[in-house]
Amino acid sequence: MAKIAFIGLGVMGYPMAGHLANAGHQVAVWNRTLTKAAKWVNEYQGIACETIAGAVNNADFVVTCVGADKDLTELFEGPEGILENAAPGAILIDHTTASASIAERLARAADQRGQAFIDAPVSGGQQGAENGALTIMCGGSEAAFNRAAPVLAPYTRAINLMGPAGSGQKTKMVNQIAIAGLIQGLSEALNFAELAELDVTKVVEVISQGAAQSWQMDNRSHTMIAGKFDYGFAVDWMRKDLGICLQEASRINAPLPVTALVDQFYGDVQAMGGSRWDTSSLIQRLRRAQE
C-alpha cells in the first residue's frame, strides 16, 4: 500500500480519492475548501491536511485533479507548492485536463528535484469517476508509469502510456475533438427525427445496432430526448477543453473546422443559460431555433 496525497476534491477528485482509500492506501487530502476535505474524511479512511506541504511531504505519490493551467501553477510552483515540498523520488500524477506546455514544464521542474511527473488526464466523466471506470491517457517516463499504473487501478478501466510528458494531454485533446463532433452529429440526428415526427426512441434502438452507434448514443440519447442535461461534464468545462484544443491546433497548424464551430455552438448554449448543463445539451440549441 502506498502513501498518497490527493489534491482537489471536486466532482471527479472526491470519488477518485475515495477509491484509493477503499483500496487500502494511506490517503491524505487537501482542498481549497477545507470543509470539503473534512466531509471526505468523514466518508472515507484518511486524513485532511490544512496545507499542501503537510499533505505531500511524506507521500510516495501526489495526485492532483483541478480545473486548469492556472490552478496547476498555483499548486505546484512557489515555496508552499508541491514541487518544493514533495520528497525526492515522489511521483506526481496530474489528472487535470490542461495544456501540453504546462505538463512539459512541470515535468522538467520535477525532474530537477529528483521527482517524476505524469500528465494523466481522464475520460469517463463524473459517472466514470464514481464507478471506478475511467480511461487514463498518460505522458511521462516508462519507469514512473509502471510504478503509478497499479496505484491508479482502483478507479481505472484502461490506462495507457502515450509517450513523453505532454502526450497524455495531447491525447485528451484528440478525445475532446472527437466527442465534440459526435455530440453535434447526434444532436442534429435526434432533432431531425423529432421534426420528422418519428418515434425517436425507436429510431435510436434501430440505428444504435449499426454504424451510427457510439458511447454518446448509448449513454446520452435517452436523456437528450427527455431534455435532461444534469449528467456530468458541464458545458463550461467543455469550452475550456476545446479552447486548449484550438490553441494547440493553431500551434501545430492542424485545421479543426468542425471543432471550432461546435465550440461556438457551446457558446450559444452558455448564452441560453446552459453553462452547467452537460455537453449533450447541444440539442437544446437546435430546439430553440425551432421556437
N, C-alpha and C positions, 0 to 999 in steps of 0.2 A: 504494500500500500504506500502511496506517495503523500507528501506534504504539498498541498495545492493552495495557492492564493487565487481567489476568483474575484475579479474587479468588474463591477457593472451588473446590477440585478434588475434589468429591465424585463420586458415580456419574454425575451429569449434567455437571458442570462440566469434569471431566477430559477427556472426549472432545470437548466443545464447544470448549474452548481448543485442543485438538489440530487440529480442523478449521480454526480460524483460522490456526494456524501453517502447516498444509499448504497453505493458500491463499496463503501468501507474506507475511502480515502480520508485523510485528515484535511478538512477544508476550512480555510479562513476567508471570510468575505469582507469586501469593502464596497460601499456605495455612497454616492454623494449625499443621498438622503439616508441618514443613519437609521431612521425608523424602518426603512425597507430592509436594511440588514438585520435589525432586531427581529422583525417579523420572520425573516428567513430562518434565523436561529431557533425561533420558537417552533418552526415546522420541521427542520432538519437537524442532524447532528453536525455541529461545527461551532465556530466562534466568529463573532462580529468584531471588526477592528475599527478604531476611530481614525487611523491614519493609513495611508498607502504603505509607508515604511514598516509599520507594525504588521501589516498583512503579508508582505513579501520577503522580509529579511531572513526568514528561515525556510523558505519554500523551495521545493525541488522544481515545481512548475508554477508559473504565473500565467493565468488565463484572463484575457480581457475581452469584454463584449460591450462596446459602447456605440456611439452614434456616428461619428465622422472623424475626418483627419484632425480637426481642431481639438477634439476630445483626446485623441491619442497623443498629440503634442503635450497637452496638459498633464496627462497621466504618466507619460514615460520620461519626459525631459525636466530638468531642473533638480535642485538639491533634494526635494521631497519626493521625487518621482521614482518610477520603477527601476530605471537603469542604474541609478546611483545606489539604490537600496537592496536590490536583488543580489543574491550571492553569486560569485563566480561559479560557473557550471550549471546555473539555473537555465531552464528552457522557458522562453517567453512565447506564449501562443496567443495570437490575436484573432478573434472571430469577427471583428468589425468588418463591414463592407466599406472599404476605404480605397484610396488611390494606390497604385503600384509604387509611386515615388516615395510615399511615406513608409511603406513596407521596406523598401530598399534602404532608406535612410536609417530606420530603426534597426535593421539587420546589421548594418555596418557599425552602428554605435554599440550594439550588444556584443558583437564580435570583439571589439576593442576592450571590452570588460570581461572577456572570458565566458560570456553567456552565449546562448543561441536563440535566434528569433525565427518564428514560423508565422507567416501570414496564412490564416486558415479560415477564410470566410465560409459561411454555411448556406445551404439551400434546404428548404423544407418548412420554413416559417414557424410561427408560434406552435402550430399543431405538431410539427416535427420535433421541436424542442421539448414539448411536453411529453410526447410519446417515445422519446429517445431514438428518433429515426431520422436524424439529419444526415445530409450528404456534405462532406467537408472536402474542400479543394485546397491543397497546401503548397506553399512556396518556402523553400529552405534547404538545409543540408540533409542528406540521406541519413546521417547518423542521428541528428536531432529528431527527424521524423520517426525513425524506428523506435526511439525512446518514447516519443509522445503518443503515437498511434494507440498503443494498448491502454494508456491512461484515458484517452478520449472515448474509448469504446462504449461506455455506458450511455452516451447519447448519440451514437453514430450508427447509421445504416450502411454507409460507404465512406471510405476515406482514402484519398489518393495524393501522392506527391506529384506535383505537376512540373516541377523544375526549381530553379533557384529563387531566392527571395523576390517577391513581386508576382510570381507565376500564379499563386493562388488567387490574388486579386484580379489578375487579367482573365483567369478562367471564370471567375464570378461575373465579370463584365460580359463574357460570352453568354453566360447563363441568363443574365438580365436582358440582353439584346434579344435572345430567342423568345423569352417569356413575353416581352412587350408585343412582339408581332403576333404571337399566338393568342394573347388575350384580345387584341383588337380584332383579329380574324374571327374568333369565337363570338365576340360581341356583335359583329356585323351579321354573322350567320344566324344567331338567335333572334336578333331584331328583324331580320328578313323573314324568318319563319313566322314570327308573330304577325307582321304586316300581311303576310300571305295567308293568314288565317288557318295555319296548320296547327295540329296538336304538337306543341313544341317538345313536350316531354317524350312523346312517341318518336319524334324526329331524332332526338338525341339518342334514344335507345337504338335506333337503326344505324345512324351514321357512326356511333361510337364502336361499332363492330367492324368498321372498315378503316380506310386510310386517314380519315379525319380524326381518329381517336388521339387523345392527349391526356396528360395529367390534369390539365386545366378543365377539359371537358368532363372527365370522370369525377372531379372533386368540386368543381365550381358551377357547372352548368345549372344544376337544380337550384342553387341559391341565387344565381343570376336571374333565372326565370321568375323566382319569387320576389326579386327586388330586395334581397337581404345582403348587406355588404359589411358585416362585422366579423369576418372570418380570417383575421390575421393581418398580413403585411399591408401597411397603410400607404395611401397614395403619396403622402408627403415623403415617405422613405423611398418609394419607387422613383420619385422625381430626383431625389438626392443621388440614387444609384445611377439613373440614366444620365445625369449630369456628369458623373465620373466617366461613364462610357463615352459620352460625346467628347469630353476633354481628351481622353486617351486616343480616341479615333482621330481627332484633329492632329495630335502629336505624331501619329504614325501614318497619317494620310489614308485612313480607311473610311470609305464612304458608308454612312449609315442613314440613308434617306428615310426608311420606314421608322427607325428608332427615333429620329429627330421629330417626325410627325406625331408619333404616339406620345412623345414627351409633351408636345404642345397640347394634345388631347387631354392628358392628365392635368395640365394647367387649366383647361376648361372645367374639369371635374372639381378642382380646387375652388374655382370661382363660383361653382354651384353649391359650395358648402361641403364638399366631399373630401376634405383633406384627410380625415381619419377613416374614411371608408376603405375597404380593402381594394386591391388592384383590379379585381373583376368588375368594379363599378364603371368601367369604360362604357358599358352598355347603357347606363343612365344618360350619358351624353347624347346617344343616338335617340333614346326615347324622348328626351326633352325636345329634340329637334322636330319631333312629330306633333308636339303640342301646339 
